[in-house]
């Protein structure tokens, strides 16, 4: 792969990757700045809303110091749209053979999602060793990931799905985990009300949890 930004760089840039679902374009930059002030410098903007691609473009333009990526990418067409918008990495909840092949050909890294050892092995066979474990809690949590990773020590994971202040430490203490994905620092009411100071405070608390 000839990726401009490597997955290990994305994983190393922040202990938490915020899963950002942006419904209003005007929220994009204030949300990203609130996270950045709190100590998170990597953003995953999910392609779940009509303005997601515009949000990626806007944040990438306004905050070149951050790593801006696209999440919930499930097709090669979405992959290309995200890259055109300025995404520096792409995350998928799973993978297909077509998506893995497309990621190998792109200059923007793909982080595929997995839930089983067989899926890890399939991804590894295609050259991927930085993966998303999703949905983490539903699939057995940190204990399951520890068991899955034991015979696959060369793979690093970003568990996402159900991670919160009460269980984040369980994941980060695993050698195979480099970062985690989460949404708890982005409560819906704070976003709806434009309460970015609360987002910053929750982000600071979240980052502190990962350092303790």
QUIWOLIN-V77523 format. One record per pair of residues at least 6 apart in sequence whose C-alpha atoms are under 8 Angstrom apart, sorted by the first residue. I is the first residue (numbers start at 1). J is the second residue. Records with the same first field share a line. If there is no record, write none. Layout:
I=J + J
//
This chain:
1=104 + 105 + 106 + 107
2=104 + 105 + 106 + 107
3=106 + 107 + 108 + 109
4=88 + 107 + 108 + 109
5=88 + 89 + 108 + 109
6=109
7=89 + 109 + 110 + 111 + 130
8=130
10=42 + 67 + 89
11=158 + 178 + 179
12=178 + 179
13=41 + 42
14=40 + 41 + 42 + 179
15=40 + 178 + 179 + 180 + 207 + 210
16=40 + 42 + 179 + 180 + 181 + 182 + 207
17=40 + 42 + 43 + 44 + 179 + 180 + 181 + 182
18=40 + 42 + 43 + 44 + 181 + 182 + 183 + 185
19=43 + 44 + 45 + 46 + 71 + 181 + 182 + 183
20=43 + 44 + 45 + 46 + 183 + 186
21=45 + 46 + 47 + 48 + 49 + 52
22=28 + 45 + 46 + 49 + 51 + 52 + 55
23=49 + 50 + 51 + 52
24=51
25=51 + 52 + 54 + 55
27=191 + 194
28=55 + 58 + 59
29=55 + 58 + 59 + 62
30=196
31=191 + 196 + 199
32=43 + 59
34=196 + 197 + 199 + 200
35=41 + 199 + 200 + 203
36=200
37=200
38=199 + 200 + 201 + 202 + 203 + 204 + 207
39=203 + 204 + 207
40=203 + 207
41=66 + 67
42=66 + 67 + 68 + 69
43=66 + 67 + 68 + 69
44=68 + 69 + 70 + 71 + 91
45=52 + 55 + 56 + 68 + 69 + 70 + 71
46=52 + 70 + 71 + 72 + 73
47=53 + 70 + 71 + 72 + 73
48=72
53=81 + 82 + 85
54=85
56=68 + 69 + 70 + 82 + 85 + 86 + 87
57=85 + 86 + 87
59=68
60=66 + 67 + 68 + 86 + 87
67=88
68=86 + 87 + 88 + 89
69=86 + 87 + 88 + 89 + 90 + 91
70=82 + 87 + 88 + 89 + 90 + 91
71=90 + 91 + 92 + 93
72=91 + 92 + 93
73=79 + 90 + 91 + 92 + 93
74=92 + 93 + 94 + 95 + 99
75=98 + 99
76=98 + 99 + 102
79=90
82=90
83=89 + 108
87=108
88=108 + 109
89=108 + 109 + 110 + 111
90=108 + 109 + 110 + 111
91=110 + 111 + 112 + 113 + 132
92=110 + 111 + 112 + 113 + 132
93=112 + 113 + 114 + 132 + 134
94=112 + 113 + 114 + 134
95=112 + 113 + 114
100=110 + 112 + 123 + 126
101=126
103=109 + 110
104=110
111=128 + 130 + 131 + 132
112=123 + 128 + 130 + 131 + 132
113=131 + 132 + 133 + 134
114=120 + 131 + 132 + 133 + 134
115=133 + 134 + 135 + 136 + 139
116=148
117=148 + 149
120=131
123=129
129=154 + 155 + 156
130=155 + 156 + 157 + 158
131=155 + 156 + 157 + 158
132=157 + 158 + 159 + 160
133=145 + 157 + 158 + 159 + 160
134=159 + 160 + 161
135=159 + 160 + 161 + 162
136=142 + 145 + 159 + 160 + 161 + 162 + 163
137=161 + 162 + 163
138=161 + 162
141=171
142=170 + 171 + 174
146=174 + 176
149=155 + 176
153=176
155=176
156=176 + 177 + 178
157=176 + 177 + 178 + 179
158=177 + 178 + 179 + 180 + 181
159=171 + 177 + 179 + 180 + 181
160=180 + 181 + 182
161=181 + 182
162=182
163=180 + 181 + 182 + 183 + 184
164=182 + 183 + 184
165=184 + 206 + 209
168=180 + 209 + 210
169=209 + 210
171=177 + 180
172=178 + 179 + 180 + 210
184=202
185=199 + 200 + 202 + 203 + 206
186=199 + 202
187=199
190=196 + 198 + 199
//
